[in-house]
Amino acid sequence: MQQKKLNVMEEKNTRKTVIHEELNEKQQEIYDEWLSHIKSIYGEYGLFTWKITPNGIGNGIVVYSHLTKTELDLTDTDSW
């Protein structure tokens, strides 16, 4: 009896997914300033969603504030 070969999508993933992104000094400075403005206007930071988009030469980084309904693009193409 012949066994059916598993499709790549049917294979069990045994490795853990790790997402690690570190802001450079320029990005950190911009992010900290943005946070300070949110805190001074709203009295709190609220929740954030981070979107990391790899494009082959670097990562696009966008942070969305659910409290202010705004996003901050921290993509630093100069560092690519």
mmJSON file of the N, C-alpha and C atoms, coordinates in Angstrom:
{"data_MODEL":{"atom_site":{
"group_PDB":["ATOM","ATOM","ATOM","ATOM","ATOM","ATOM","ATOM","ATOM","ATOM","ATOM","ATOM","ATOM","ATOM","ATOM","ATOM","ATOM","ATOM","ATOM","ATOM","ATOM","ATOM","ATOM","ATOM","ATOM","ATOM","ATOM","ATOM","ATOM","ATOM","ATOM","ATOM","ATOM","ATOM","ATOM","ATOM","ATOM","ATOM","ATOM","ATOM","ATOM","ATOM","ATOM","ATOM","ATOM","ATOM","ATOM","ATOM","ATOM","ATOM","ATOM","ATOM","ATOM","ATOM","ATOM","ATOM","ATOM","ATOM","ATOM","ATOM","ATOM","ATOM","ATOM","ATOM","ATOM","ATOM","ATOM","ATOM","ATOM","ATOM","ATOM","ATOM","ATOM","ATOM","ATOM","ATOM","ATOM","ATOM","ATOM","ATOM","ATOM","ATOM","ATOM","ATOM","ATOM","ATOM","ATOM","ATOM","ATOM","ATOM","ATOM","ATOM","ATOM","ATOM","ATOM","ATOM","ATOM","ATOM","ATOM","ATOM","ATOM","ATOM","ATOM","ATOM","ATOM","ATOM","ATOM","ATOM","ATOM","ATOM","ATOM","ATOM","ATOM","ATOM","ATOM","ATOM","ATOM","ATOM","ATOM","ATOM","ATOM","ATOM","ATOM","ATOM","ATOM","ATOM","ATOM","ATOM","ATOM","ATOM","ATOM","ATOM","ATOM","ATOM","ATOM","ATOM","ATOM","ATOM","ATOM","ATOM","ATOM","ATOM","ATOM","ATOM","ATOM","ATOM","ATOM","ATOM","ATOM","ATOM","ATOM","ATOM","ATOM","ATOM","ATOM","ATOM","ATOM","ATOM","ATOM","ATOM","ATOM","ATOM","ATOM","ATOM","ATOM","ATOM","ATOM","ATOM","ATOM","ATOM","ATOM","ATOM","ATOM","ATOM","ATOM","ATOM","ATOM","ATOM","ATOM","ATOM","ATOM","ATOM","ATOM","ATOM","ATOM","ATOM","ATOM","ATOM","ATOM","ATOM","ATOM","ATOM","ATOM","ATOM","ATOM","ATOM","ATOM","ATOM","ATOM","ATOM","ATOM","ATOM","ATOM","ATOM","ATOM","ATOM","ATOM","ATOM","ATOM","ATOM","ATOM","ATOM","ATOM","ATOM","ATOM","ATOM","ATOM","ATOM","ATOM","ATOM","ATOM","ATOM","ATOM","ATOM","ATOM","ATOM","ATOM","ATOM","ATOM","ATOM","ATOM","ATOM","ATOM","ATOM","ATOM","ATOM","ATOM","ATOM","ATOM","ATOM","ATOM"],
"id":[1,2,3,4,5,6,7,8,9,10,11,12,13,14,15,16,17,18,19,20,21,22,23,24,25,26,27,28,29,30,31,32,33,34,35,36,37,38,39,40,41,42,43,44,45,46,47,48,49,50,51,52,53,54,55,56,57,58,59,60,61,62,63,64,65,66,67,68,69,70,71,72,73,74,75,76,77,78,79,80,81,82,83,84,85,86,87,88,89,90,91,92,93,94,95,96,97,98,99,100,101,102,103,104,105,106,107,108,109,110,111,112,113,114,115,116,117,118,119,120,121,122,123,124,125,126,127,128,129,130,131,132,133,134,135,136,137,138,139,140,141,142,143,144,145,146,147,148,149,150,151,152,153,154,155,156,157,158,159,160,161,162,163,164,165,166,167,168,169,170,171,172,173,174,175,176,177,178,179,180,181,182,183,184,185,186,187,188,189,190,191,192,193,194,195,196,197,198,199,200,201,202,203,204,205,206,207,208,209,210,211,212,213,214,215,216,217,218,219,220,221,222,223,224,225,226,227,228,229,230,231,232,233,234,235,236,237,238,239,240],
"type_symbol":["N","C","C","N","C","C","N","C","C","N","C","C","N","C","C","N","C","C","N","C","C","N","C","C","N","C","C","N","C","C","N","C","C","N","C","C","N","C","C","N","C","C","N","C","C","N","C","C","N","C","C","N","C","C","N","C","C","N","C","C","N","C","C","N","C","C","N","C","C","N","C","C","N","C","C","N","C","C","N","C","C","N","C","C","N","C","C","N","C","C","N","C","C","N","C","C","N","C","C","N","C","C","N","C","C","N","C","C","N","C","C","N","C","C","N","C","C","N","C","C","N","C","C","N","C","C","N","C","C","N","C","C","N","C","C","N","C","C","N","C","C","N","C","C","N","C","C","N","C","C","N","C","C","N","C","C","N","C","C","N","C","C","N","C","C","N","C","C","N","C","C","N","C","C","N","C","C","N","C","C","N","C","C","N","C","C","N","C","C","N","C","C","N","C","C","N","C","C","N","C","C","N","C","C","N","C","C","N","C","C","N","C","C","N","C","C","N","C","C","N","C","C","N","C","C","N","C","C","N","C","C","N","C","C","N","C","C","N","C","C"],
"label_atom_id":["N","CA","C","N","CA","C","N","CA","C","N","CA","C","N","CA","C","N","CA","C","N","CA","C","N","CA","C","N","CA","C","N","CA","C","N","CA","C","N","CA","C","N","CA","C","N","CA","C","N","CA","C","N","CA","C","N","CA","C","N","CA","C","N","CA","C","N","CA","C","N","CA","C","N","CA","C","N","CA","C","N","CA","C","N","CA","C","N","CA","C","N","CA","C","N","CA","C","N","CA","C","N","CA","C","N","CA","C","N","CA","C","N","CA","C","N","CA","C","N","CA","C","N","CA","C","N","CA","C","N","CA","C","N","CA","C","N","CA","C","N","CA","C","N","CA","C","N","CA","C","N","CA","C","N","CA","C","N","CA","C","N","CA","C","N","CA","C","N","CA","C","N","CA","C","N","CA","C","N","CA","C","N","CA","C","N","CA","C","N","CA","C","N","CA","C","N","CA","C","N","CA","C","N","CA","C","N","CA","C","N","CA","C","N","CA","C","N","CA","C","N","CA","C","N","CA","C","N","CA","C","N","CA","C","N","CA","C","N","CA","C","N","CA","C","N","CA","C","N","CA","C","N","CA","C","N","CA","C","N","CA","C","N","CA","C","N","CA","C","N","CA","C","N","CA","C","N","CA","C"],
"label_alt_id":[null,null,null,null,null,null,null,null,null,null,null,null,null,null,null,null,null,null,null,null,null,null,null,null,null,null,null,null,null,null,null,null,null,null,null,null,null,null,null,null,null,null,null,null,null,null,null,null,null,null,null,null,null,null,null,null,null,null,null,null,null,null,null,null,null,null,null,null,null,null,null,null,null,null,null,null,null,null,null,null,null,null,null,null,null,null,null,null,null,null,null,null,null,null,null,null,null,null,null,null,null,null,null,null,null,null,null,null,null,null,null,null,null,null,null,null,null,null,null,null,null,null,null,null,null,null,null,null,null,null,null,null,null,null,null,null,null,null,null,null,null,null,null,null,null,null,null,null,null,null,null,null,null,null,null,null,null,null,null,null,null,null,null,null,null,null,null,null,null,null,null,null,null,null,null,null,null,null,null,null,null,null,null,null,null,null,null,null,null,null,null,null,null,null,null,null,null,null,null,null,null,null,null,null,null,null,null,null,null,null,null,null,null,null,null,null,null,null,null,null,null,null,null,null,null,null,null,null,null,null,null,null,null,null,null,null,null,null,null,null],
"label_comp_id":["MET","MET","MET","GLN","GLN","GLN","GLN","GLN","GLN","LYS","LYS","LYS","LYS","LYS","LYS","LEU","LEU","LEU","ASN","ASN","ASN","VAL","VAL","VAL","MET","MET","MET","GLU","GLU","GLU","GLU","GLU","GLU","LYS","LYS","LYS","ASN","ASN","ASN","THR","THR","THR","ARG","ARG","ARG","LYS","LYS","LYS","THR","THR","THR","VAL","VAL","VAL","ILE","ILE","ILE","HIS","HIS","HIS","GLU","GLU","GLU","GLU","GLU","GLU","LEU","LEU","LEU","ASN","ASN","ASN","GLU","GLU","GLU","LYS","LYS","LYS","GLN","GLN","GLN","GLN","GLN","GLN","GLU","GLU","GLU","ILE","ILE","ILE","TYR","TYR","TYR","ASP","ASP","ASP","GLU","GLU","GLU","TRP","TRP","TRP","LEU","LEU","LEU","SER","SER","SER","HIS","HIS","HIS","ILE","ILE","ILE","LYS","LYS","LYS","SER","SER","SER","ILE","ILE","ILE","TYR","TYR","TYR","GLY","GLY","GLY","GLU","GLU","GLU","TYR","TYR","TYR","GLY","GLY","GLY","LEU","LEU","LEU","PHE","PHE","PHE","THR","THR","THR","TRP","TRP","TRP","LYS","LYS","LYS","ILE","ILE","ILE","THR","THR","THR","PRO","PRO","PRO","ASN","ASN","ASN","GLY","GLY","GLY","ILE","ILE","ILE","GLY","GLY","GLY","ASN","ASN","ASN","GLY","GLY","GLY","ILE","ILE","ILE","VAL","VAL","VAL","VAL","VAL","VAL","TYR","TYR","TYR","SER","SER","SER","HIS","HIS","HIS","LEU","LEU","LEU","THR","THR","THR","LYS","LYS","LYS","THR","THR","THR","GLU","GLU","GLU","LEU","LEU","LEU","ASP","ASP","ASP","LEU","LEU","LEU","THR","THR","THR","ASP","ASP","ASP","THR","THR","THR","ASP","ASP","ASP","SER","SER","SER","TRP","TRP","TRP"],
"label_asym_id":["A","A","A","A","A","A","A","A","A","A","A","A","A","A","A","A","A","A","A","A","A","A","A","A","A","A","A","A","A","A","A","A","A","A","A","A","A","A","A","A","A","A","A","A","A","A","A","A","A","A","A","A","A","A","A","A","A","A","A","A","A","A","A","A","A","A","A","A","A","A","A","A","A","A","A","A","A","A","A","A","A","A","A","A","A","A","A","A","A","A","A","A","A","A","A","A","A","A","A","A","A","A","A","A","A","A","A","A","A","A","A","A","A","A","A","A","A","A","A","A","A","A","A","A","A","A","A","A","A","A","A","A","A","A","A","A","A","A","A","A","A","A","A","A","A","A","A","A","A","A","A","A","A","A","A","A","A","A","A","A","A","A","A","A","A","A","A","A","A","A","A","A","A","A","A","A","A","A","A","A","A","A","A","A","A","A","A","A","A","A","A","A","A","A","A","A","A","A","A","A","A","A","A","A","A","A","A","A","A","A","A","A","A","A","A","A","A","A","A","A","A","A","A","A","A","A","A","A","A","A","A","A","A","A","A","A","A","A","A","A"],
"label_entity_id":["1","1","1","1","1","1","1","1","1","1","1","1","1","1","1","1","1","1","1","1","1","1","1","1","1","1","1","1","1","1","1","1","1","1","1","1","1","1","1","1","1","1","1","1","1","1","1","1","1","1","1","1","1","1","1","1","1","1","1","1","1","1","1","1","1","1","1","1","1","1","1","1","1","1","1","1","1","1","1","1","1","1","1","1","1","1","1","1","1","1","1","1","1","1","1","1","1","1","1","1","1","1","1","1","1","1","1","1","1","1","1","1","1","1","1","1","1","1","1","1","1","1","1","1","1","1","1","1","1","1","1","1","1","1","1","1","1","1","1","1","1","1","1","1","1","1","1","1","1","1","1","1","1","1","1","1","1","1","1","1","1","1","1","1","1","1","1","1","1","1","1","1","1","1","1","1","1","1","1","1","1","1","1","1","1","1","1","1","1","1","1","1","1","1","1","1","1","1","1","1","1","1","1","1","1","1","1","1","1","1","1","1","1","1","1","1","1","1","1","1","1","1","1","1","1","1","1","1","1","1","1","1","1","1","1","1","1","1","1","1"],
"label_seq_id":[1,1,1,2,2,2,3,3,3,4,4,4,5,5,5,6,6,6,7,7,7,8,8,8,9,9,9,10,10,10,11,11,11,12,12,12,13,13,13,14,14,14,15,15,15,16,16,16,17,17,17,18,18,18,19,19,19,20,20,20,21,21,21,22,22,22,23,23,23,24,24,24,25,25,25,26,26,26,27,27,27,28,28,28,29,29,29,30,30,30,31,31,31,32,32,32,33,33,33,34,34,34,35,35,35,36,36,36,37,37,37,38,38,38,39,39,39,40,40,40,41,41,41,42,42,42,43,43,43,44,44,44,45,45,45,46,46,46,47,47,47,48,48,48,49,49,49,50,50,50,51,51,51,52,52,52,53,53,53,54,54,54,55,55,55,56,56,56,57,57,57,58,58,58,59,59,59,60,60,60,61,61,61,62,62,62,63,63,63,64,64,64,65,65,65,66,66,66,67,67,67,68,68,68,69,69,69,70,70,70,71,71,71,72,72,72,73,73,73,74,74,74,75,75,75,76,76,76,77,77,77,78,78,78,79,79,79,80,80,80],
"pdbx_PDB_ins_code":[null,null,null,null,null,null,null,null,null,null,null,null,null,null,null,null,null,null,null,null,null,null,null,null,null,null,null,null,null,null,null,null,null,null,null,null,null,null,null,null,null,null,null,null,null,null,null,null,null,null,null,null,null,null,null,null,null,null,null,null,null,null,null,null,null,null,null,null,null,null,null,null,null,null,null,null,null,null,null,null,null,null,null,null,null,null,null,null,null,null,null,null,null,null,null,null,null,null,null,null,null,null,null,null,null,null,null,null,null,null,null,null,null,null,null,null,null,null,null,null,null,null,null,null,null,null,null,null,null,null,null,null,null,null,null,null,null,null,null,null,null,null,null,null,null,null,null,null,null,null,null,null,null,null,null,null,null,null,null,null,null,null,null,null,null,null,null,null,null,null,null,null,null,null,null,null,null,null,null,null,null,null,null,null,null,null,null,null,null,null,null,null,null,null,null,null,null,null,null,null,null,null,null,null,null,null,null,null,null,null,null,null,null,null,null,null,null,null,null,null,null,null,null,null,null,null,null,null,null,null,null,null,null,null,null,null,null,null,null,null],
"Cartn_x":[0.831,0.0,0.89,0.58,1.394,0.882,1.83,1.448,1.307,0.336,0.119,1.173,1.82,2.78,2.023,2.526,1.881,2.221,1.255,1.421,2.206,2.978,3.752,2.846,1.642,0.719,0.148,0.222,-0.298,0.755,2.019,3.089,2.99,3.278,3.239,4.483,4.261,5.359,5.849,7.099,7.638,8.543,8.785,9.648,8.799,9.363,8.696,8.969,7.985,8.154,8.646,9.725,10.287,10.289,9.727,9.738,10.544,11.599,12.484,12.853,12.54,12.883,13.364,14.498,15.058,15.136,14.609,14.656,16.066,16.484,17.764,17.56,18.615,18.52,17.562,17.624,16.751,15.283,14.996,13.625,13.136,13.992,13.616,13.289,14.082,13.855,12.495,12.177,10.896,9.741,9.893,8.85,8.618,9.694,9.578,8.87,9.192,8.544,7.046,6.703,5.302,4.547,5.17,4.551,4.32,5.286,5.152,3.992,3.782,2.655,1.323,1.262,0.037,-0.274,0.724,0.548,0.106,0.701,0.35,-1.049,-1.512,-2.842,-3.93,-3.693,-4.733,-4.577,-3.419,-3.198,-2.821,-2.731,-2.334,-1.768,-1.181,-0.606,-1.595,-2.403,-3.338,-2.662,-3.325,-2.823,-2.218,-1.222,-0.54,-0.487,-0.552,-0.33,0.906,1.85,3.082,2.98,3.335,3.332,4.755,5.341,6.687,6.544,7.062,6.93,8.311,8.803,10.094,9.974,10.952,10.884,12.137,12.987,14.181,15.445,15.329,16.516,16.432,15.289,15.065,13.635,13.253,11.89,11.164,9.932,9.052,8.48,8.424,7.914,6.874,5.658,4.576,3.916,3.666,2.996,1.656,0.597,-0.754,-1.218,-1.684,-2.239,-3.758,-4.291,-5.741,-6.438,-5.739,-6.306,-6.493,-5.475,-5.526,-5.99,-6.047,-6.406,-5.46,-4.2,-3.156,-2.043,-1.222,-0.082,1.193,2.267,3.59,4.439,4.954,5.818,7.259,7.854,9.236,10.228,9.795,10.668,11.831,13.03,14.229,14.977,14.601,15.232,16.702,17.103,18.512,19.418,18.846,19.65,19.727,19.075,19.125,20.364],
"Cartn_y":[-1.168,0.0,1.252,2.208,3.411,4.497,5.127,6.206,7.515,8.295,9.615,10.579,11.311,12.339,13.542,14.098,15.269,16.526,17.342,18.668,19.508,20.462,21.335,21.982,22.381,23.039,22.057,20.747,19.74,19.27,19.599,19.162,19.9,19.184,19.779,20.634,21.869,22.789,22.511,22.099,21.765,22.853,23.891,24.958,26.104,26.869,28.017,29.253,30.091,31.331,32.408,33.076,34.144,35.419,36.467,37.764,38.712,39.265,40.153,41.33,42.508,43.719,44.753,45.318,46.323,47.647,48.698,50.023,50.582,51.316,51.996,53.295,54.015,55.213,56.256,56.466,57.443,57.04,55.779,55.288,55.381,55.02,55.044,56.459,57.423,58.827,59.31,58.967,59.356,58.694,57.403,56.658,57.229,57.506,58.062,59.414,60.249,61.555,61.39,60.496,60.217,59.741,58.821,58.329,59.448,60.327,61.419,62.345,62.579,63.409,62.721,61.418,60.662,60.726,60.504,60.523,61.899,62.971,64.311,64.732,64.247,64.607,63.741,62.42,61.478,60.995,61.261,60.834,59.366,58.668,57.256,56.923,55.736,55.313,54.523,53.693,52.868,51.647,51.025,49.816,50.138,49.333,49.534,48.228,48.338,47.21,47.522,46.59,46.747,45.93,46.54,45.838,45.867,44.69,44.543,43.907,44.589,44.107,43.928,42.686,42.437,42.564,43.211,43.4,42.908,42.201,41.653,42.448,43.748,44.561,45.223,45.163,45.758,45.493,46.064,45.897,47.226,47.213,48.35,48.197,49.259,49.2,50.3,49.908,50.856,50.503,51.507,51.319,52.034,51.326,51.898,52.068,53.272,53.551,53.403,52.456,52.254,53.397,54.013,55.129,56.358,56.699,57.924,57.661,56.369,55.967,56.59,56.639,57.143,56.103,56.225,55.333,56.128,55.539,56.14,55.201,55.692,54.9,55.101,54.054,54.122,53.525,53.215,52.641,53.607,53.086,53.914,53.377,53.856,53.369,53.784,54.799,55.22,54.138,53.281,52.245,50.969,50.936,49.755,49.854],
"Cartn_z":[0.0,0.0,0.0,-0.86,-1.016,-0.059,0.659,1.568,0.81,1.232,0.63,1.166,0.25,0.662,1.201,2.294,2.881,2.104,1.891,1.314,2.322,1.864,2.754,3.795,3.412,4.339,5.361,5.078,5.995,6.99,6.749,7.636,8.968,10.029,11.362,11.581,12.003,12.291,13.706,13.846,15.165,15.733,14.977,15.488,16.03,16.915,17.509,16.666,16.514,15.779,16.747,16.378,17.197,16.367,16.933,16.266,17.148,16.577,17.339,16.447,16.917,16.173,17.178,16.926,17.825,17.082,17.698,17.091,17.184,16.143,16.243,17.037,17.28,18.131,17.555,16.244,15.584,15.739,15.478,15.605,17.046,18.001,19.41,19.862,19.41,19.757,19.233,17.993,17.388,18.131,18.437,19.151,20.545,21.282,22.639,22.63,21.63,21.53,21.253,20.345,20.012,21.251,22.008,23.243,24.245,24.374,25.35,24.991,23.696,23.273,23.559,23.3,23.59,25.071,25.911,27.373,27.855,27.318,27.786,27.338,26.194,25.7,26.322,26.399,26.829,28.267,28.875,30.25,30.381,29.288,29.27,27.895,27.778,26.506,25.658,26.278,25.536,24.938,23.986,23.337,21.97,21.596,20.32,19.539,18.239,17.351,16.522,16.529,15.771,14.496,13.375,12.089,11.53,11.399,10.857,9.473,8.452,7.077,6.459,6.41,5.774,4.252,3.637,2.183,1.464,2.161,1.53,1.805,1.996,2.295,3.663,4.288,5.601,6.022,7.136,7.633,7.694,7.205,7.436,8.833,9.595,10.958,11.134,11.467,11.691,13.021,13.847,15.13,15.075,15.444,15.444,16.883,17.223,18.539,18.467,19.222,19.254,19.991,20.919,21.673,20.796,20.02,19.208,17.78,17.417,16.044,15.008,15.385,14.488,14.398,13.358,13.257,13.034,13.481,13.349,12.512,11.405,10.534,10.981,11.518,12.003,11.02,9.813,8.802,8.535,8.661,8.448,7.234,6.06,4.831,4.74,5.484,5.48,6.089,6.941,7.585,6.739,5.589,4.722,3.944],
"occupancy":[1.0,1.0,1.0,1.0,1.0,1.0,1.0,1.0,1.0,1.0,1.0,1.0,1.0,1.0,1.0,1.0,1.0,1.0,1.0,1.0,1.0,1.0,1.0,1.0,1.0,1.0,1.0,1.0,1.0,1.0,1.0,1.0,1.0,1.0,1.0,1.0,1.0,1.0,1.0,1.0,1.0,1.0,1.0,1.0,1.0,1.0,1.0,1.0,1.0,1.0,1.0,1.0,1.0,1.0,1.0,1.0,1.0,1.0,1.0,1.0,1.0,1.0,1.0,1.0,1.0,1.0,1.0,1.0,1.0,1.0,1.0,1.0,1.0,1.0,1.0,1.0,1.0,1.0,1.0,1.0,1.0,1.0,1.0,1.0,1.0,1.0,1.0,1.0,1.0,1.0,1.0,1.0,1.0,1.0,1.0,1.0,1.0,1.0,1.0,1.0,1.0,1.0,1.0,1.0,1.0,1.0,1.0,1.0,1.0,1.0,1.0,1.0,1.0,1.0,1.0,1.0,1.0,1.0,1.0,1.0,1.0,1.0,1.0,1.0,1.0,1.0,1.0,1.0,1.0,1.0,1.0,1.0,1.0,1.0,1.0,1.0,1.0,1.0,1.0,1.0,1.0,1.0,1.0,1.0,1.0,1.0,1.0,1.0,1.0,1.0,1.0,1.0,1.0,1.0,1.0,1.0,1.0,1.0,1.0,1.0,1.0,1.0,1.0,1.0,1.0,1.0,1.0,1.0,1.0,1.0,1.0,1.0,1.0,1.0,1.0,1.0,1.0,1.0,1.0,1.0,1.0,1.0,1.0,1.0,1.0,1.0,1.0,1.0,1.0,1.0,1.0,1.0,1.0,1.0,1.0,1.0,1.0,1.0,1.0,1.0,1.0,1.0,1.0,1.0,1.0,1.0,1.0,1.0,1.0,1.0,1.0,1.0,1.0,1.0,1.0,1.0,1.0,1.0,1.0,1.0,1.0,1.0,1.0,1.0,1.0,1.0,1.0,1.0,1.0,1.0,1.0,1.0,1.0,1.0,1.0,1.0,1.0,1.0,1.0,1.0],
"B_iso_or_equiv":[0.0,0.0,0.0,0.0,0.0,0.0,0.0,0.0,0.0,0.0,0.0,0.0,0.0,0.0,0.0,0.0,0.0,0.0,0.0,0.0,0.0,0.0,0.0,0.0,0.0,0.0,0.0,0.0,0.0,0.0,0.0,0.0,0.0,0.0,0.0,0.0,0.0,0.0,0.0,0.0,0.0,0.0,0.0,0.0,0.0,0.0,0.0,0.0,0.0,0.0,0.0,0.0,0.0,0.0,0.0,0.0,0.0,0.0,0.0,0.0,0.0,0.0,0.0,0.0,0.0,0.0,0.0,0.0,0.0,0.0,0.0,0.0,0.0,0.0,0.0,0.0,0.0,0.0,0.0,0.0,0.0,0.0,0.0,0.0,0.0,0.0,0.0,0.0,0.0,0.0,0.0,0.0,0.0,0.0,0.0,0.0,0.0,0.0,0.0,0.0,0.0,0.0,0.0,0.0,0.0,0.0,0.0,0.0,0.0,0.0,0.0,0.0,0.0,0.0,0.0,0.0,0.0,0.0,0.0,0.0,0.0,0.0,0.0,0.0,0.0,0.0,0.0,0.0,0.0,0.0,0.0,0.0,0.0,0.0,0.0,0.0,0.0,0.0,0.0,0.0,0.0,0.0,0.0,0.0,0.0,0.0,0.0,0.0,0.0,0.0,0.0,0.0,0.0,0.0,0.0,0.0,0.0,0.0,0.0,0.0,0.0,0.0,0.0,0.0,0.0,0.0,0.0,0.0,0.0,0.0,0.0,0.0,0.0,0.0,0.0,0.0,0.0,0.0,0.0,0.0,0.0,0.0,0.0,0.0,0.0,0.0,0.0,0.0,0.0,0.0,0.0,0.0,0.0,0.0,0.0,0.0,0.0,0.0,0.0,0.0,0.0,0.0,0.0,0.0,0.0,0.0,0.0,0.0,0.0,0.0,0.0,0.0,0.0,0.0,0.0,0.0,0.0,0.0,0.0,0.0,0.0,0.0,0.0,0.0,0.0,0.0,0.0,0.0,0.0,0.0,0.0,0.0,0.0,0.0,0.0,0.0,0.0,0.0,0.0,0.0],
"pdbx_formal_charge":[null,null,null,null,null,null,null,null,null,null,null,null,null,null,null,null,null,null,null,null,null,null,null,null,null,null,null,null,null,null,null,null,null,null,null,null,null,null,null,null,null,null,null,null,null,null,null,null,null,null,null,null,null,null,null,null,null,null,null,null,null,null,null,null,null,null,null,null,null,null,null,null,null,null,null,null,null,null,null,null,null,null,null,null,null,null,null,null,null,null,null,null,null,null,null,null,null,null,null,null,null,null,null,null,null,null,null,null,null,null,null,null,null,null,null,null,null,null,null,null,null,null,null,null,null,null,null,null,null,null,null,null,null,null,null,null,null,null,null,null,null,null,null,null,null,null,null,null,null,null,null,null,null,null,null,null,null,null,null,null,null,null,null,null,null,null,null,null,null,null,null,null,null,null,null,null,null,null,null,null,null,null,null,null,null,null,null,null,null,null,null,null,null,null,null,null,null,null,null,null,null,null,null,null,null,null,null,null,null,null,null,null,null,null,null,null,null,null,null,null,null,null,null,null,null,null,null,null,null,null,null,null,null,null,null,null,null,null,null,null],
"auth_seq_id":[1,1,1,2,2,2,3,3,3,4,4,4,5,5,5,6,6,6,7,7,7,8,8,8,9,9,9,10,10,10,11,11,11,12,12,12,13,13,13,14,14,14,15,15,15,16,16,16,17,17,17,18,18,18,19,19,19,20,20,20,21,21,21,22,22,22,23,23,23,24,24,24,25,25,25,26,26,26,27,27,27,28,28,28,29,29,29,30,30,30,31,31,31,32,32,32,33,33,33,34,34,34,35,35,35,36,36,36,37,37,37,38,38,38,39,39,39,40,40,40,41,41,41,42,42,42,43,43,43,44,44,44,45,45,45,46,46,46,47,47,47,48,48,48,49,49,49,50,50,50,51,51,51,52,52,52,53,53,53,54,54,54,55,55,55,56,56,56,57,57,57,58,58,58,59,59,59,60,60,60,61,61,61,62,62,62,63,63,63,64,64,64,65,65,65,66,66,66,67,67,67,68,68,68,69,69,69,70,70,70,71,71,71,72,72,72,73,73,73,74,74,74,75,75,75,76,76,76,77,77,77,78,78,78,79,79,79,80,80,80],
"auth_comp_id":["MET","MET","MET","GLN","GLN","GLN","GLN","GLN","GLN","LYS","LYS","LYS","LYS","LYS","LYS","LEU","LEU","LEU","ASN","ASN","ASN","VAL","VAL","VAL","MET","MET","MET","GLU","GLU","GLU","GLU","GLU","GLU","LYS","LYS","LYS","ASN","ASN","ASN","THR","THR","THR","ARG","ARG","ARG","LYS","LYS","LYS","THR","THR","THR","VAL","VAL","VAL","ILE","ILE","ILE","HIS","HIS","HIS","GLU","GLU","GLU","GLU","GLU","GLU","LEU","LEU","LEU","ASN","ASN","ASN","GLU","GLU","GLU","LYS","LYS","LYS","GLN","GLN","GLN","GLN","GLN","GLN","GLU","GLU","GLU","ILE","ILE","ILE","TYR","TYR","TYR","ASP","ASP","ASP","GLU","GLU","GLU","TRP","TRP","TRP","LEU","LEU","LEU","SER","SER","SER","HIS","HIS","HIS","ILE","ILE","ILE","LYS","LYS","LYS","SER","SER","SER","ILE","ILE","ILE","TYR","TYR","TYR","GLY","GLY","GLY","GLU","GLU","GLU","TYR","TYR","TYR","GLY","GLY","GLY","LEU","LEU","LEU","PHE","PHE","PHE","THR","THR","THR","TRP","TRP","TRP","LYS","LYS","LYS","ILE","ILE","ILE","THR","THR","THR","PRO","PRO","PRO","ASN","ASN","ASN","GLY","GLY","GLY","ILE","ILE","ILE","GLY","GLY","GLY","ASN","ASN","ASN","GLY","GLY","GLY","ILE","ILE","ILE","VAL","VAL","VAL","VAL","VAL","VAL","TYR","TYR","TYR","SER","SER","SER","HIS","HIS","HIS","LEU","LEU","LEU","THR","THR","THR","LYS","LYS","LYS","THR","THR","THR","GLU","GLU","GLU","LEU","LEU","LEU","ASP","ASP","ASP","LEU","LEU","LEU","THR","THR","THR","ASP","ASP","ASP","THR","THR","THR","ASP","ASP","ASP","SER","SER","SER","TRP","TRP","TRP"],
"auth_asym_id":["A","A","A","A","A","A","A","A","A","A","A","A","A","A","A","A","A","A","A","A","A","A","A","A","A","A","A","A","A","A","A","A","A","A","A","A","A","A","A","A","A","A","A","A","A","A","A","A","A","A","A","A","A","A","A","A","A","A","A","A","A","A","A","A","A","A","A","A","A","A","A","A","A","A","A","A","A","A","A","A","A","A","A","A","A","A","A","A","A","A","A","A","A","A","A","A","A","A","A","A","A","A","A","A","A","A","A","A","A","A","A","A","A","A","A","A","A","A","A","A","A","A","A","A","A","A","A","A","A","A","A","A","A","A","A","A","A","A","A","A","A","A","A","A","A","A","A","A","A","A","A","A","A","A","A","A","A","A","A","A","A","A","A","A","A","A","A","A","A","A","A","A","A","A","A","A","A","A","A","A","A","A","A","A","A","A","A","A","A","A","A","A","A","A","A","A","A","A","A","A","A","A","A","A","A","A","A","A","A","A","A","A","A","A","A","A","A","A","A","A","A","A","A","A","A","A","A","A","A","A","A","A","A","A","A","A","A","A","A","A"],
"auth_atom_id":["N","CA","C","N","CA","C","N","CA","C","N","CA","C","N","CA","C","N","CA","C","N","CA","C","N","CA","C","N","CA","C","N","CA","C","N","CA","C","N","CA","C","N","CA","C","N","CA","C","N","CA","C","N","CA","C","N","CA","C","N","CA","C","N","CA","C","N","CA","C","N","CA","C","N","CA","C","N","CA","C","N","CA","C","N","CA","C","N","CA","C","N","CA","C","N","CA","C","N","CA","C","N","CA","C","N","CA","C","N","CA","C","N","CA","C","N","CA","C","N","CA","C","N","CA","C","N","CA","C","N","CA","C","N","CA","C","N","CA","C","N","CA","C","N","CA","C","N","CA","C","N","CA","C","N","CA","C","N","CA","C","N","CA","C","N","CA","C","N","CA","C","N","CA","C","N","CA","C","N","CA","C","N","CA","C","N","CA","C","N","CA","C","N","CA","C","N","CA","C","N","CA","C","N","CA","C","N","CA","C","N","CA","C","N","CA","C","N","CA","C","N","CA","C","N","CA","C","N","CA","C","N","CA","C","N","CA","C","N","CA","C","N","CA","C","N","CA","C","N","CA","C","N","CA","C","N","CA","C","N","CA","C","N","CA","C","N","CA","C","N","CA","C","N","CA","C","N","CA","C"],
"pdbx_PDB_model_num":[1,1,1,1,1,1,1,1,1,1,1,1,1,1,1,1,1,1,1,1,1,1,1,1,1,1,1,1,1,1,1,1,1,1,1,1,1,1,1,1,1,1,1,1,1,1,1,1,1,1,1,1,1,1,1,1,1,1,1,1,1,1,1,1,1,1,1,1,1,1,1,1,1,1,1,1,1,1,1,1,1,1,1,1,1,1,1,1,1,1,1,1,1,1,1,1,1,1,1,1,1,1,1,1,1,1,1,1,1,1,1,1,1,1,1,1,1,1,1,1,1,1,1,1,1,1,1,1,1,1,1,1,1,1,1,1,1,1,1,1,1,1,1,1,1,1,1,1,1,1,1,1,1,1,1,1,1,1,1,1,1,1,1,1,1,1,1,1,1,1,1,1,1,1,1,1,1,1,1,1,1,1,1,1,1,1,1,1,1,1,1,1,1,1,1,1,1,1,1,1,1,1,1,1,1,1,1,1,1,1,1,1,1,1,1,1,1,1,1,1,1,1,1,1,1,1,1,1,1,1,1,1,1,1,1,1,1,1,1,1]
}}}
